[in-house]
Amino acid sequence: MPLVHEATIAALATPSGESAVALVRVSGSESARLVGEIFGATPRPRLAKHCDYRDRQGRVVDDVLFTFFAGPASYTGEDSVEIGCHGNPYIAQRVLEDLFARGCRPAEAGEFTKRAFLNGRMDLSQAEAVMDLIHARGERALEAANRQLRGALGRQIAASIERLVAVVAEVEAHIDFPEEDLPPANRIRLLGDLASLRHDTGRLLATAHYGALLRDGVRTVIVGEPNAGKSSLLNRLLGWERALVSPEPGTTRDFLEEARVLGAHKIRFIDTAGLNPAPAPLESRGIERTLERAAQADLFLLVLDASRPCPTLPPELAGRLQAANTVVVWNKTDVAAPGQLPSGWRGFAQVRVSALVGNGIEELERAIELLVDKDLLKLDGDLIAINARHATALAEAGECLEAAERKLRDQAADELLASDLRGALEALGRIGGRVDHERILDKLFSSFCIGK
């Protein structure tokens, strides 16, 4: 049965501002009464109906399309109604003010989804996926959010919890009946169960890095010597003049960052100061920032002037450049003499471009997409890219399972073994929200937008 909340809530579920349509969402036990009071009758659930919206004074505010949803078969699990009016902010505000005057209160950030979670319409990992879906800026991020929203992570965690509960039950049965020692054969079987659970936990935990790439974008740092054409390349990749370009070396003294969707991915391009081996004082500070950005990079575009010999790179940067995370970009091919293009960088993806005239840019974009798909995002189709909260819980569960394995091998007291198993169970339960910590829930849902 859904939880009964004291208040019926209302909020605008579409972004503020002028648009063709605005959607006002209402949820709570008073929803059916409000529909009858405003529109004259409560229609069959899930049947959209066109009608005038009249305020408490009987004045027509707008002609709207409204749909009533009867709980528990609704998004929140409660009776709810969605009112679609014209997208004039003044009209939407009039509708909301009238609903508040009729007894609704303004919804808090994320309160609709929080009620859906508390009413069992989704687990906590699915609730988080709602926000991932809203903020997805690439096809891969959208796919991962949709998988999680449909319960893929929840199902994997639930299966692990079920197996772990069976182990806990067997161990605690021997605690309740101490005259029955855990037989050696059972210990061997339980060790196998724990090893399998720890493997599955580690496999999910390994996707934390991929989750950051999908949600935040691939940090792609553009590096190279001064006047190699890094800023010109950034402008070409973005399609507009973001960075100032000058023939004078050292124009870029600080890093610039802009993001764009490239194929299936969100790419965060970061233009950096040139790696001058003999820099001026201000230029030195820029190079320091270049190396700081390089230390945090997921992907590198190493821009080399095709008309000049290859420069010597700082050791701290050279050590980070690998075939799996670097595209070597030979720039200025429009001015390089025939046969002058340098060789080297065997095994690395290499593209020849002219940032000045635009040659080779499409090939470079394909090379970036290929590298991200092939080497940075090795995602199994059944895996979910977890977030930082999931990673913390999974790491804790893995540590508890490892400790339980050690105690089982050392034939430690069953009470100590059960304590570690319970710790793993509690950590896994936090992912789906089986462990109810009100403060944690409040913090999580406060990051949602109003109306969701």
C-alpha beads as a LAMMPS data file, in Angstrom:
LAMMPS data file: protein, C-alpha beads

452 atoms
451 bonds

1 atom types
1 bond types

-500.0 500.0 xlo xhi
-500.0 500.0 ylo yhi
-500.0 500.0 zlo zhi

Masses

1 110.0

Atoms # bond

1 1 1 0.000 0.000 0.000
2 1 1 1.296 3.486 -0.790
3 1 1 2.306 5.701 2.097
4 1 1 -0.263 8.388 2.918
5 1 1 1.374 11.821 2.865
6 1 1 -0.280 14.666 4.685
7 1 1 0.094 17.203 1.895
8 1 1 -0.959 17.187 -1.732
9 1 1 1.833 18.820 -3.704
10 1 1 1.928 20.779 -6.954
11 1 1 4.700 22.148 -9.152
12 1 1 5.588 23.088 -12.708
13 1 1 7.142 19.977 -14.317
14 1 1 8.456 21.755 -17.422
15 1 1 11.174 24.453 -17.538
16 1 1 10.077 27.990 -16.789
17 1 1 9.846 30.398 -19.709
18 1 1 7.706 30.715 -22.821
19 1 1 6.930 27.526 -24.724
20 1 1 4.104 25.851 -26.627
21 1 1 2.950 23.862 -23.576
22 1 1 3.595 23.951 -19.829
23 1 1 2.874 20.959 -17.582
24 1 1 1.684 21.332 -13.996
25 1 1 1.912 18.185 -11.872
26 1 1 -0.158 17.426 -8.740
27 1 1 0.210 14.423 -6.428
28 1 1 -1.497 13.399 -3.202
29 1 1 -4.719 12.213 -1.643
30 1 1 -6.623 15.394 -2.623
31 1 1 -5.931 15.005 -6.361
32 1 1 -9.293 13.377 -7.181
33 1 1 -11.183 16.019 -5.199
34 1 1 -9.320 18.819 -6.984
35 1 1 -10.101 17.367 -10.422
36 1 1 -13.822 17.172 -9.582
37 1 1 -13.827 20.656 -8.073
38 1 1 -11.986 22.328 -10.972
39 1 1 -13.265 20.350 -13.967
40 1 1 -16.668 19.178 -12.723
41 1 1 -16.014 15.421 -12.700
42 1 1 -13.176 12.949 -12.347
43 1 1 -12.674 11.136 -15.662
44 1 1 -11.513 7.579 -16.113
45 1 1 -7.843 7.234 -15.075
46 1 1 -5.254 7.790 -17.826
47 1 1 -7.822 9.375 -20.156
48 1 1 -6.699 12.823 -21.347
49 1 1 -9.527 15.335 -21.405
50 1 1 -9.782 18.825 -22.898
51 1 1 -11.499 21.337 -20.611
52 1 1 -11.491 24.933 -19.338
53 1 1 -9.482 25.552 -16.178
54 1 1 -11.571 27.821 -13.921
55 1 1 -10.167 29.366 -10.755
56 1 1 -12.061 29.561 -7.452
57 1 1 -13.897 32.680 -8.640
58 1 1 -15.101 30.808 -11.734
59 1 1 -12.899 32.772 -14.142
60 1 1 -11.407 30.897 -17.095
61 1 1 -7.633 30.804 -16.769
62 1 1 -6.918 28.712 -19.868
63 1 1 -8.208 25.781 -21.889
64 1 1 -6.126 22.796 -20.824
65 1 1 -5.585 19.089 -21.393
66 1 1 -5.581 17.168 -18.100
67 1 1 -5.069 13.520 -17.177
68 1 1 -5.953 11.879 -13.874
69 1 1 -3.820 8.960 -12.593
70 1 1 -5.217 6.777 -9.822
71 1 1 -2.730 5.413 -7.299
72 1 1 -0.931 3.108 -7.018
73 1 1 -0.712 2.965 -10.847
74 1 1 0.923 6.387 -11.151
75 1 1 4.450 7.800 -11.176
76 1 1 4.362 8.574 -7.440
77 1 1 2.114 5.687 -6.435
78 1 1 -0.504 8.225 -5.275
79 1 1 -3.520 9.777 -6.952
80 1 1 -2.133 12.466 -9.225
81 1 1 -3.070 14.742 -12.089
82 1 1 -1.097 16.388 -14.882
83 1 1 -2.439 19.629 -16.348
84 1 1 -1.131 20.806 -19.707
85 1 1 -1.745 24.498 -20.315
86 1 1 -0.358 26.977 -22.833
87 1 1 3.282 27.744 -22.175
88 1 1 2.802 31.333 -21.061
89 1 1 4.606 31.628 -17.682
90 1 1 1.810 33.876 -16.405
91 1 1 -0.826 31.221 -17.176
92 1 1 1.198 28.463 -15.499
93 1 1 1.698 30.654 -12.448
94 1 1 -2.066 31.411 -12.286
95 1 1 -2.832 27.672 -12.336
96 1 1 -0.296 27.002 -9.574
97 1 1 -1.554 29.869 -7.404
98 1 1 -5.088 28.546 -7.726
99 1 1 -3.990 25.031 -6.752
100 1 1 -2.163 26.423 -3.721
101 1 1 -5.283 28.361 -2.740
102 1 1 -7.257 25.098 -2.941
103 1 1 -4.987 23.367 -0.419
104 1 1 -1.907 22.145 -2.294
105 1 1 1.559 23.115 -1.162
106 1 1 4.565 23.752 -3.432
107 1 1 6.553 20.577 -4.093
108 1 1 10.126 20.448 -2.877
109 1 1 12.981 19.589 -5.222
110 1 1 12.718 15.934 -6.202
111 1 1 9.632 15.333 -4.050
112 1 1 7.621 13.566 -6.765
113 1 1 10.417 11.042 -7.334
114 1 1 11.029 10.746 -3.594
115 1 1 7.378 9.780 -3.100
116 1 1 7.701 7.264 -5.950
117 1 1 10.638 5.683 -4.097
118 1 1 8.917 5.709 -0.692
119 1 1 5.797 4.155 -2.248
120 1 1 7.801 1.331 -3.819
121 1 1 7.372 2.462 -7.423
122 1 1 11.137 2.374 -7.916
123 1 1 14.274 1.626 -5.932
124 1 1 16.840 4.253 -5.070
125 1 1 19.119 3.420 -8.003
126 1 1 16.189 3.942 -10.396
127 1 1 15.364 7.252 -8.732
128 1 1 18.944 8.415 -9.335
129 1 1 18.651 7.305 -12.954
130 1 1 15.828 9.824 -13.452
131 1 1 18.327 12.635 -12.901
132 1 1 20.930 10.896 -15.101
133 1 1 18.321 10.682 -17.855
134 1 1 17.531 14.396 -17.581
135 1 1 21.200 15.378 -17.752
136 1 1 22.388 12.830 -20.359
137 1 1 24.292 14.635 -23.127
138 1 1 25.300 11.708 -25.301
139 1 1 23.889 8.450 -26.670
140 1 1 25.993 6.229 -24.370
141 1 1 25.005 8.233 -21.279
142 1 1 21.354 8.000 -22.348
143 1 1 21.626 4.222 -22.836
144 1 1 23.194 3.762 -19.387
145 1 1 20.553 5.937 -17.704
146 1 1 17.731 4.047 -19.437
147 1 1 19.157 0.665 -18.394
148 1 1 19.366 1.824 -14.795
149 1 1 15.905 3.418 -14.880
150 1 1 14.491 0.077 -16.032
151 1 1 16.014 -1.587 -12.984
152 1 1 19.143 -3.262 -14.398
153 1 1 21.326 -2.262 -11.443
154 1 1 18.547 -2.967 -8.947
155 1 1 18.080 -6.485 -10.327
156 1 1 21.798 -7.245 -10.086
157 1 1 21.970 -5.952 -6.524
158 1 1 18.785 -7.799 -5.535
159 1 1 20.214 -11.064 -6.895
160 1 1 23.434 -10.549 -4.908
161 1 1 21.458 -9.734 -1.758
162 1 1 19.373 -12.897 -2.162
163 1 1 22.498 -15.052 -2.439
164 1 1 24.102 -13.272 0.505
165 1 1 20.983 -13.692 2.655
166 1 1 21.203 -17.440 2.068
167 1 1 24.806 -17.439 3.307
168 1 1 23.906 -15.335 6.364
169 1 1 20.981 -17.629 7.185
170 1 1 23.212 -20.716 7.103
171 1 1 25.898 -19.146 9.276
172 1 1 23.425 -17.758 11.793
173 1 1 21.647 -21.101 12.004
174 1 1 24.879 -22.556 13.412
175 1 1 25.077 -19.647 15.873
176 1 1 21.561 -20.473 17.089
177 1 1 22.488 -24.155 17.411
178 1 1 26.112 -24.063 18.633
179 1 1 26.284 -27.827 19.144
180 1 1 26.268 -28.143 15.359
181 1 1 29.659 -27.064 13.986
182 1 1 29.777 -25.841 10.422
183 1 1 30.951 -28.919 8.454
184 1 1 34.146 -28.577 6.347
185 1 1 32.205 -29.286 3.140
186 1 1 29.853 -26.425 3.943
187 1 1 32.772 -24.090 4.621
188 1 1 34.266 -24.888 1.200
189 1 1 30.915 -24.233 -0.499
190 1 1 30.396 -20.980 1.399
191 1 1 33.911 -19.847 0.446
192 1 1 32.957 -20.362 -3.196
193 1 1 29.730 -18.406 -2.704
194 1 1 31.577 -15.506 -1.077
195 1 1 34.265 -15.476 -3.784
196 1 1 31.554 -15.357 -6.461
197 1 1 29.755 -12.521 -4.673
198 1 1 32.989 -10.567 -4.280
199 1 1 33.741 -11.054 -7.991
200 1 1 30.315 -9.701 -8.976
201 1 1 30.705 -6.765 -6.577
202 1 1 34.134 -5.935 -8.002
203 1 1 32.819 -6.192 -11.560
204 1 1 30.168 -3.567 -10.818
205 1 1 32.632 -1.405 -8.906
206 1 1 34.916 -1.338 -11.950
207 1 1 32.267 0.617 -13.869
208 1 1 32.571 3.659 -11.553
209 1 1 35.166 5.239 -13.867
210 1 1 32.921 4.677 -16.876
211 1 1 30.016 6.262 -15.012
212 1 1 32.047 9.431 -14.497
213 1 1 32.953 9.523 -18.203
214 1 1 29.314 9.130 -19.247
215 1 1 27.878 11.644 -16.782
216 1 1 30.585 14.318 -16.769
217 1 1 32.003 13.863 -20.267
218 1 1 35.387 12.713 -21.550
219 1 1 38.061 15.186 -20.411
220 1 1 40.080 15.682 -23.596
221 1 1 43.206 17.781 -23.081
222 1 1 44.806 19.418 -26.123
223 1 1 48.580 19.609 -25.627
224 1 1 51.566 20.551 -27.754
225 1 1 54.331 23.094 -28.237
226 1 1 53.592 26.837 -28.626
227 1 1 52.093 27.877 -31.963
228 1 1 51.356 24.281 -33.012
229 1 1 47.744 25.304 -33.653
230 1 1 46.011 23.986 -30.513
231 1 1 43.614 26.925 -30.186
232 1 1 42.812 26.874 -33.904
233 1 1 42.054 23.177 -33.576
234 1 1 39.748 23.826 -30.612
235 1 1 37.836 26.414 -32.629
236 1 1 37.454 23.982 -35.548
237 1 1 36.211 21.180 -33.293
238 1 1 33.681 23.480 -31.618
239 1 1 32.556 25.143 -34.834
240 1 1 32.986 28.655 -33.447
241 1 1 35.822 30.932 -32.351
242 1 1 36.166 30.170 -28.654
243 1 1 39.914 30.793 -28.349
244 1 1 41.917 33.800 -29.532
245 1 1 44.365 32.829 -32.258
246 1 1 47.586 34.652 -33.085
247 1 1 50.795 33.824 -35.011
248 1 1 52.651 34.913 -31.876
249 1 1 53.686 31.880 -29.780
250 1 1 52.385 31.669 -26.206
251 1 1 49.050 33.407 -26.816
252 1 1 47.251 30.886 -24.597
253 1 1 48.416 31.453 -21.002
254 1 1 45.628 29.558 -19.233
255 1 1 43.380 26.627 -20.094
256 1 1 40.017 27.005 -21.865
257 1 1 37.285 24.383 -21.611
258 1 1 34.220 23.808 -23.790
259 1 1 32.025 20.751 -24.280
260 1 1 30.206 19.367 -27.296
261 1 1 28.465 16.147 -28.216
262 1 1 30.604 14.160 -30.617
263 1 1 28.841 11.111 -31.995
264 1 1 27.551 9.149 -29.000
265 1 1 29.611 10.994 -26.398
266 1 1 29.924 14.257 -24.524
267 1 1 33.508 15.475 -25.007
268 1 1 35.038 18.193 -22.819
269 1 1 37.792 19.815 -24.896
270 1 1 40.447 21.596 -22.821
271 1 1 42.874 23.900 -24.649
272 1 1 46.106 24.474 -22.747
273 1 1 49.209 26.662 -22.786
274 1 1 52.015 25.606 -25.129
275 1 1 54.835 23.463 -23.705
276 1 1 57.698 25.917 -24.175
277 1 1 61.042 24.491 -22.929
278 1 1 62.255 28.026 -22.084
279 1 1 59.149 29.886 -20.889
280 1 1 58.795 33.398 -19.469
281 1 1 57.585 33.599 -15.827
282 1 1 53.891 34.063 -16.711
283 1 1 54.129 31.370 -19.374
284 1 1 55.597 28.996 -16.750
285 1 1 52.457 29.310 -14.664
286 1 1 50.390 28.444 -17.724
287 1 1 52.507 25.339 -18.347
288 1 1 52.022 24.295 -14.722
289 1 1 48.281 24.422 -15.275
290 1 1 48.687 22.439 -18.492
291 1 1 50.396 19.646 -16.553
292 1 1 47.698 19.796 -13.852
293 1 1 44.989 19.336 -16.477
294 1 1 47.010 16.544 -18.095
295 1 1 47.130 14.660 -14.781
296 1 1 43.310 14.591 -14.778
297 1 1 42.788 13.846 -18.475
298 1 1 40.860 10.908 -19.887
299 1 1 42.016 11.552 -23.452
300 1 1 44.798 13.565 -25.120
301 1 1 45.043 15.322 -28.438
302 1 1 48.781 15.773 -28.977
303 1 1 49.080 18.555 -31.571
304 1 1 52.359 18.550 -33.520
305 1 1 53.466 21.008 -36.187
306 1 1 53.958 18.854 -39.305
307 1 1 56.410 21.390 -40.739
308 1 1 58.826 21.182 -37.770
309 1 1 60.738 18.458 -35.930
310 1 1 58.950 16.750 -33.042
311 1 1 59.419 18.562 -29.715
312 1 1 60.642 16.965 -26.504
313 1 1 57.756 16.572 -24.079
314 1 1 57.995 17.014 -20.294
315 1 1 58.495 13.590 -18.640
316 1 1 55.352 13.937 -16.486
317 1 1 53.284 14.388 -19.659
318 1 1 55.116 11.868 -21.850
319 1 1 54.491 9.180 -19.229
320 1 1 50.731 9.697 -19.483
321 1 1 50.521 9.445 -23.277
322 1 1 49.549 5.948 -24.397
323 1 1 48.053 4.454 -27.538
324 1 1 44.832 3.807 -25.596
325 1 1 44.302 7.452 -24.608
326 1 1 46.023 9.636 -27.219
327 1 1 45.362 10.824 -30.759
328 1 1 48.437 12.331 -32.406
329 1 1 47.317 15.296 -34.540
330 1 1 49.772 16.415 -37.221
331 1 1 48.676 20.001 -37.879
332 1 1 49.653 22.542 -40.566
333 1 1 49.778 19.902 -43.283
334 1 1 48.740 22.641 -45.724
335 1 1 52.184 24.281 -45.383
336 1 1 54.347 21.191 -44.908
337 1 1 56.424 20.312 -47.950
338 1 1 55.598 17.015 -49.740
339 1 1 57.406 14.173 -48.010
340 1 1 58.228 16.450 -45.058
341 1 1 55.611 14.985 -42.702
342 1 1 57.446 13.409 -39.745
343 1 1 57.050 9.763 -38.800
344 1 1 57.051 8.252 -35.334
345 1 1 54.439 7.531 -32.682
346 1 1 53.990 3.997 -33.980
347 1 1 50.902 2.280 -32.549
348 1 1 49.142 5.570 -31.804
349 1 1 46.077 6.813 -33.660
350 1 1 47.381 9.559 -35.989
351 1 1 45.477 12.119 -38.045
352 1 1 46.809 14.756 -40.441
353 1 1 44.875 18.013 -40.373
354 1 1 44.997 21.674 -41.198
355 1 1 43.141 23.569 -38.481
356 1 1 43.531 26.732 -40.580
357 1 1 41.560 25.488 -43.599
358 1 1 39.631 22.628 -41.965
359 1 1 41.214 19.644 -43.695
360 1 1 41.093 16.356 -41.763
361 1 1 38.722 17.541 -38.992
362 1 1 36.055 14.935 -39.731
363 1 1 38.708 12.208 -39.718
364 1 1 39.947 13.501 -36.355
365 1 1 36.416 13.410 -34.934
366 1 1 36.049 9.791 -36.053
367 1 1 39.389 8.920 -34.454
368 1 1 38.272 10.456 -31.143
369 1 1 34.962 8.566 -31.213
370 1 1 36.729 5.295 -32.025
371 1 1 39.252 5.692 -29.216
372 1 1 36.546 6.494 -26.653
373 1 1 34.434 3.494 -27.689
374 1 1 37.343 1.076 -28.097
375 1 1 39.610 1.856 -25.158
376 1 1 37.941 4.234 -22.690
377 1 1 34.421 2.780 -22.505
378 1 1 34.767 -0.991 -22.443
379 1 1 31.189 -1.409 -21.259
380 1 1 29.510 -4.787 -21.235
381 1 1 25.976 -4.476 -22.577
382 1 1 24.560 -5.857 -19.304
383 1 1 26.567 -3.610 -17.013
384 1 1 25.501 -0.315 -15.523
385 1 1 27.915 2.578 -15.102
386 1 1 27.528 3.237 -11.372
387 1 1 27.843 6.568 -9.577
388 1 1 29.987 7.626 -6.616
389 1 1 27.379 6.642 -4.005
390 1 1 27.060 3.153 -5.462
391 1 1 30.854 2.857 -5.628
392 1 1 31.233 3.664 -1.909
393 1 1 28.659 1.036 -0.944
394 1 1 30.116 -1.594 -3.288
395 1 1 33.643 -0.982 -1.998
396 1 1 32.409 -1.387 1.581
397 1 1 30.538 -4.579 0.667
398 1 1 33.662 -5.957 -1.041
399 1 1 35.800 -5.283 2.038
400 1 1 33.260 -7.018 4.293
401 1 1 33.068 -10.029 1.970
402 1 1 36.872 -10.272 1.851
403 1 1 37.038 -10.140 5.662
404 1 1 34.355 -12.839 5.874
405 1 1 36.362 -15.076 3.532
406 1 1 39.431 -14.710 5.738
407 1 1 37.472 -15.590 8.880
408 1 1 35.886 -18.571 7.145
409 1 1 39.315 -19.897 6.094
410 1 1 40.744 -19.313 9.586
411 1 1 37.702 -21.012 11.144
412 1 1 36.976 -17.945 13.260
413 1 1 33.903 -17.791 15.472
414 1 1 30.651 -17.812 13.524
415 1 1 29.562 -14.628 15.333
416 1 1 32.530 -12.729 13.844
417 1 1 31.816 -14.163 10.405
418 1 1 28.150 -13.175 10.649
419 1 1 29.102 -9.609 11.603
420 1 1 31.069 -9.153 8.357
421 1 1 28.300 -10.749 6.312
422 1 1 25.740 -8.415 7.882
423 1 1 27.999 -5.471 7.029
424 1 1 28.090 -6.535 3.366
425 1 1 24.314 -6.989 3.384
426 1 1 23.767 -3.504 4.814
427 1 1 26.124 -1.915 2.260
428 1 1 24.401 -3.590 -0.701
429 1 1 21.007 -2.655 0.719
430 1 1 21.931 1.031 0.674
431 1 1 22.238 0.977 -3.134
432 1 1 18.576 0.135 -3.668
433 1 1 17.448 2.049 -0.595
434 1 1 16.489 -0.876 1.596
435 1 1 18.311 0.806 4.454
436 1 1 16.289 3.908 5.259
437 1 1 18.463 6.827 6.332
438 1 1 16.235 9.927 6.131
439 1 1 19.188 12.327 6.035
440 1 1 20.756 10.475 3.105
441 1 1 17.452 10.486 1.209
442 1 1 16.914 14.199 1.792
443 1 1 20.397 14.995 0.487
444 1 1 19.997 12.773 -2.585
445 1 1 16.602 14.107 -3.698
446 1 1 17.509 17.744 -3.009
447 1 1 19.680 17.655 -6.158
448 1 1 16.588 17.049 -8.338
449 1 1 14.753 19.831 -10.120
450 1 1 11.426 21.125 -8.801
451 1 1 8.523 19.240 -10.396
452 1 1 10.440 15.980 -10.648

Bonds

1 1 1 2
2 1 2 3
3 1 3 4
4 1 4 5
5 1 5 6
6 1 6 7
7 1 7 8
8 1 8 9
9 1 9 10
10 1 10 11
11 1 11 12
12 1 12 13
13 1 13 14
14 1 14 15
15 1 15 16
16 1 16 17
17 1 17 18
18 1 18 19
19 1 19 20
20 1 20 21
21 1 21 22
22 1 22 23
23 1 23 24
24 1 24 25
25 1 25 26
26 1 26 27
27 1 27 28
28 1 28 29
29 1 29 30
30 1 30 31
31 1 31 32
32 1 32 33
33 1 33 34
34 1 34 35
35 1 35 36
36 1 36 37
37 1 37 38
38 1 38 39
39 1 39 40
40 1 40 41
41 1 41 42
42 1 42 43
43 1 43 44
44 1 44 45
45 1 45 46
46 1 46 47
47 1 47 48
48 1 48 49
49 1 49 50
50 1 50 51
51 1 51 52
52 1 52 53
53 1 53 54
54 1 54 55
55 1 55 56
56 1 56 57
57 1 57 58
58 1 58 59
59 1 59 60
60 1 60 61
61 1 61 62
62 1 62 63
63 1 63 64
64 1 64 65
65 1 65 66
66 1 66 67
67 1 67 68
68 1 68 69
69 1 69 70
70 1 70 71
71 1 71 72
72 1 72 73
73 1 73 74
74 1 74 75
75 1 75 76
76 1 76 77
77 1 77 78
78 1 78 79
79 1 79 80
80 1 80 81
81 1 81 82
82 1 82 83
83 1 83 84
84 1 84 85
85 1 85 86
86 1 86 87
87 1 87 88
88 1 88 89
89 1 89 90
90 1 90 91
91 1 91 92
92 1 92 93
93 1 93 94
94 1 94 95
95 1 95 96
96 1 96 97
97 1 97 98
98 1 98 99
99 1 99 100
100 1 100 101
101 1 101 102
102 1 102 103
103 1 103 104
104 1 104 105
105 1 105 106
106 1 106 107
107 1 107 108
108 1 108 109
109 1 109 110
110 1 110 111
111 1 111 112
112 1 112 113
113 1 113 114
114 1 114 115
115 1 115 116
116 1 116 117
117 1 117 118
118 1 118 119
119 1 119 120
120 1 120 121
121 1 121 122
122 1 122 123
123 1 123 124
124 1 124 125
125 1 125 126
126 1 126 127
127 1 127 128
128 1 128 129
129 1 129 130
130 1 130 131
131 1 131 132
132 1 132 133
133 1 133 134
134 1 134 135
135 1 135 136
136 1 136 137
137 1 137 138
138 1 138 139
139 1 139 140
140 1 140 141
141 1 141 142
142 1 142 143
143 1 143 144
144 1 144 145
145 1 145 146
146 1 146 147
147 1 147 148
148 1 148 149
149 1 149 150
150 1 150 151
151 1 151 152
152 1 152 153
153 1 153 154
154 1 154 155
155 1 155 156
156 1 156 157
157 1 157 158
158 1 158 159
159 1 159 160
160 1 160 161
161 1 161 162
162 1 162 163
163 1 163 164
164 1 164 165
165 1 165 166
166 1 166 167
167 1 167 168
168 1 168 169
169 1 169 170
170 1 170 171
171 1 171 172
172 1 172 173
173 1 173 174
174 1 174 175
175 1 175 176
176 1 176 177
177 1 177 178
178 1 178 179
179 1 179 180
180 1 180 181
181 1 181 182
182 1 182 183
183 1 183 184
184 1 184 185
185 1 185 186
186 1 186 187
187 1 187 188
188 1 188 189
189 1 189 190
190 1 190 191
191 1 191 192
192 1 192 193
193 1 193 194
194 1 194 195
195 1 195 196
196 1 196 197
197 1 197 198
198 1 198 199
199 1 199 200
200 1 200 201
201 1 201 202
202 1 202 203
203 1 203 204
204 1 204 205
205 1 205 206
206 1 206 207
207 1 207 208
208 1 208 209
209 1 209 210
210 1 210 211
211 1 211 212
212 1 212 213
213 1 213 214
214 1 214 215
215 1 215 216
216 1 216 217
217 1 217 218
218 1 218 219
219 1 219 220
220 1 220 221
221 1 221 222
222 1 222 223
223 1 223 224
224 1 224 225
225 1 225 226
226 1 226 227
227 1 227 228
228 1 228 229
229 1 229 230
230 1 230 231
231 1 231 232
232 1 232 233
233 1 233 234
234 1 234 235
235 1 235 236
236 1 236 237
237 1 237 238
238 1 238 239
239 1 239 240
240 1 240 241
241 1 241 242
242 1 242 243
243 1 243 244
244 1 244 245
245 1 245 246
246 1 246 247
247 1 247 248
248 1 248 249
249 1 249 250
250 1 250 251
251 1 251 252
252 1 252 253
253 1 253 254
254 1 254 255
255 1 255 256
256 1 256 257
257 1 257 258
258 1 258 259
259 1 259 260
260 1 260 261
261 1 261 262
262 1 262 263
263 1 263 264
264 1 264 265
265 1 265 266
266 1 266 267
267 1 267 268
268 1 268 269
269 1 269 270
270 1 270 271
271 1 271 272
272 1 272 273
273 1 273 274
274 1 274 275
275 1 275 276
276 1 276 277
277 1 277 278
278 1 278 279
279 1 279 280
280 1 280 281
281 1 281 282
282 1 282 283
283 1 283 284
284 1 284 285
285 1 285 286
286 1 286 287
287 1 287 288
288 1 288 289
289 1 289 290
290 1 290 291
291 1 291 292
292 1 292 293
293 1 293 294
294 1 294 295
295 1 295 296
296 1 296 297
297 1 297 298
298 1 298 299
299 1 299 300
300 1 300 301
301 1 301 302
302 1 302 303
303 1 303 304
304 1 304 305
305 1 305 306
306 1 306 307
307 1 307 308
308 1 308 309
309 1 309 310
310 1 310 311
311 1 311 312
312 1 312 313
313 1 313 314
314 1 314 315
315 1 315 316
316 1 316 317
317 1 317 318
318 1 318 319
319 1 319 320
320 1 320 321
321 1 321 322
322 1 322 323
323 1 323 324
324 1 324 325
325 1 325 326
326 1 326 327
327 1 327 328
328 1 328 329
329 1 329 330
330 1 330 331
331 1 331 332
332 1 332 333
333 1 333 334
334 1 334 335
335 1 335 336
336 1 336 337
337 1 337 338
338 1 338 339
339 1 339 340
340 1 340 341
341 1 341 342
342 1 342 343
343 1 343 344
344 1 344 345
345 1 345 346
346 1 346 347
347 1 347 348
348 1 348 349
349 1 349 350
350 1 350 351
351 1 351 352
352 1 352 353
353 1 353 354
354 1 354 355
355 1 355 356
356 1 356 357
357 1 357 358
358 1 358 359
359 1 359 360
360 1 360 361
361 1 361 362
362 1 362 363
363 1 363 364
364 1 364 365
365 1 365 366
366 1 366 367
367 1 367 368
368 1 368 369
369 1 369 370
370 1 370 371
371 1 371 372
372 1 372 373
373 1 373 374
374 1 374 375
375 1 375 376
376 1 376 377
377 1 377 378
378 1 378 379
379 1 379 380
380 1 380 381
381 1 381 382
382 1 382 383
383 1 383 384
384 1 384 385
385 1 385 386
386 1 386 387
387 1 387 388
388 1 388 389
389 1 389 390
390 1 390 391
391 1 391 392
392 1 392 393
393 1 393 394
394 1 394 395
395 1 395 396
396 1 396 397
397 1 397 398
398 1 398 399
399 1 399 400
400 1 400 401
401 1 401 402
402 1 402 403
403 1 403 404
404 1 404 405
405 1 405 406
406 1 406 407
407 1 407 408
408 1 408 409
409 1 409 410
410 1 410 411
411 1 411 412
412 1 412 413
413 1 413 414
414 1 414 415
415 1 415 416
416 1 416 417
417 1 417 418
418 1 418 419
419 1 419 420
420 1 420 421
421 1 421 422
422 1 422 423
423 1 423 424
424 1 424 425
425 1 425 426
426 1 426 427
427 1 427 428
428 1 428 429
429 1 429 430
430 1 430 431
431 1 431 432
432 1 432 433
433 1 433 434
434 1 434 435
435 1 435 436
436 1 436 437
437 1 437 438
438 1 438 439
439 1 439 440
440 1 440 441
441 1 441 442
442 1 442 443
443 1 443 444
444 1 444 445
445 1 445 446
446 1 446 447
447 1 447 448
448 1 448 449
449 1 449 450
450 1 450 451
451 1 451 452
